[in-house]
Amino acid sequence: LSATHDFDGAVAEMDEALRLEPKEPNLYFMRAAAYRAKKDFDKAIADVDEAIQLDAVRGDFYMLRGMIFSDQGDLDKAIAAFEKVGKKLGVI
């Protein structure tokens, strides 16, 4: 769906998938990415935070969180999220 830029459609598909599998962190991550593309940053952060709650090991979740904060202009929070990625990867 991202290739066609149908982010509303992507959100709708993730909504349905989450109805069936509400504990699947990848679905929250994908919906967060769609919300970010729509510039609905509050919903994007809420979803990526839920993904992190379900699977705190995934560095890509923190990377997306940092990118959303960067998009919002909140560089302190963005840097903190990117530092978590570095720690998870063992480079910091």
C-alpha positions as CSV (number, residue, x, y, z in Angstrom):
1,L,0.0,0.0,0.0
2,S,2.8,2.4,0.6
3,A,3.9,2.1,-3.0
4,T,0.4,3.5,-4.0
5,H,0.5,6.0,-1.1
6,D,-2.8,4.7,0.2
7,F,-2.0,5.3,3.8
8,D,-5.6,5.4,4.8
9,G,-6.0,2.0,3.3
10,A,-2.9,0.8,5.1
11,V,-4.3,2.1,8.4
12,A,-7.6,0.3,7.7
13,E,-5.9,-3.0,6.9
14,M,-3.8,-2.7,10.1
15,D,-6.9,-1.9,12.1
16,E,-8.5,-5.1,10.9
17,A,-5.4,-7.2,11.4
18,L,-5.1,-5.8,15.0
19,R,-8.7,-6.7,15.7
20,L,-7.6,-10.3,14.9
21,E,-4.2,-10.2,16.5
22,P,-4.1,-7.4,19.1
23,K,-0.7,-8.5,20.6
24,E,1.3,-8.5,17.4
25,P,3.9,-5.7,17.6
26,N,4.7,-5.6,13.9
27,L,1.1,-4.5,13.2
28,Y,1.4,-1.6,15.5
29,F,4.8,-0.7,13.9
30,M,3.3,-0.8,10.4
31,R,0.3,1.3,11.4
32,A,2.6,3.7,13.1
33,A,4.6,4.1,9.8
34,A,1.4,4.7,7.9
35,Y,0.3,7.3,10.5
36,R,3.7,9.0,10.2
37,A,3.3,9.1,6.4
38,K,-0.1,10.8,7.0
39,K,1.6,13.2,9.4
40,D,-0.7,12.0,12.2
41,F,2.2,12.0,14.7
42,D,0.3,11.6,17.9
43,K,-1.3,8.3,16.6
44,A,2.1,7.3,15.2
45,I,3.8,7.7,18.6
46,A,1.0,5.9,20.4
47,D,1.3,2.9,18.0
48,V,5.1,2.7,18.1
49,D,5.0,2.9,21.9
50,E,2.5,0.0,21.9
51,A,4.9,-1.9,19.6
52,I,7.7,-1.2,22.1
53,Q,5.6,-2.3,25.0
54,L,5.0,-5.6,23.3
55,D,8.6,-6.1,22.1
56,A,11.2,-3.8,23.6
57,V,14.1,-5.5,21.9
58,R,13.5,-4.4,18.4
59,G,15.8,-1.5,17.4
60,D,13.7,-0.6,14.4
61,F,10.8,0.3,16.7
62,Y,13.0,2.9,18.4
63,M,14.3,4.1,15.1
64,L,10.8,4.8,13.9
65,R,10.1,6.5,17.2
66,G,13.1,8.8,16.7
67,M,12.1,9.6,13.1
68,I,8.6,10.6,14.3
69,F,10.0,12.9,17.0
70,S,12.4,14.3,14.4
71,D,9.5,15.0,12.1
72,Q,7.8,16.9,14.9
73,G,10.9,18.9,15.5
74,D,11.5,17.4,19.0
75,L,15.2,16.7,18.6
76,D,15.8,15.9,22.2
77,K,13.3,13.0,22.1
78,A,14.6,12.0,18.7
79,I,18.2,11.8,19.9
80,A,17.1,9.8,23.0
81,A,15.3,7.3,20.8
82,F,18.2,7.0,18.4
83,E,20.6,6.4,21.3
84,K,18.4,3.5,22.4
85,V,18.9,2.0,18.9
86,G,22.6,2.4,19.3
87,K,22.5,0.7,22.7
88,K,20.4,-2.2,21.3
89,L,22.9,-2.7,18.5
90,G,25.8,-2.4,20.8
91,V,27.4,0.6,19.1
92,I,26.9,3.0,21.9
